Amino acid sequence: MTHTSPQGVSDRTGLPRVEAPTSLETLLDRLQGGANSTLADSGIARFSRADLDRIAGSAAREREACEARIQCLLELLDAALAGDRANLPETLVLATVQQALQLLKDVRRWHQLADNAAYYRDHPEVAARIACFEAG
């Protein structure tokens, strides 16, 4: 049986497709030093204390916003499944679950960026060593 599928789900198998990185993943990878970097967030180590403070705060707010979106999606899904399930399109349920999973990945990325920016802000000597190591 073939059905219309949400983004990221194979039409025939129902299994997730391998997706290209999202815009957020691409941005954070570049900001954090890229795939070639072996050090955590080496890309942000060169920023000033004030910039690191702004990055940490902004990333923490984005993480909180993603968590709120997940909560909203799950509450909506719960209400929809409690109602008339016969009229609830399977593709809509799958798309909602995919969105929640993507948001959960985003939460983890924002949390990591916030933590690492705060660490470099609070430990400038470590940030300086990493920035010099990556530059050389």
Helices and strands as residue ranges (DSSP letters): H 23-31, G 42-44, H 49-82, G 85-87, H 90-122, H 124-135
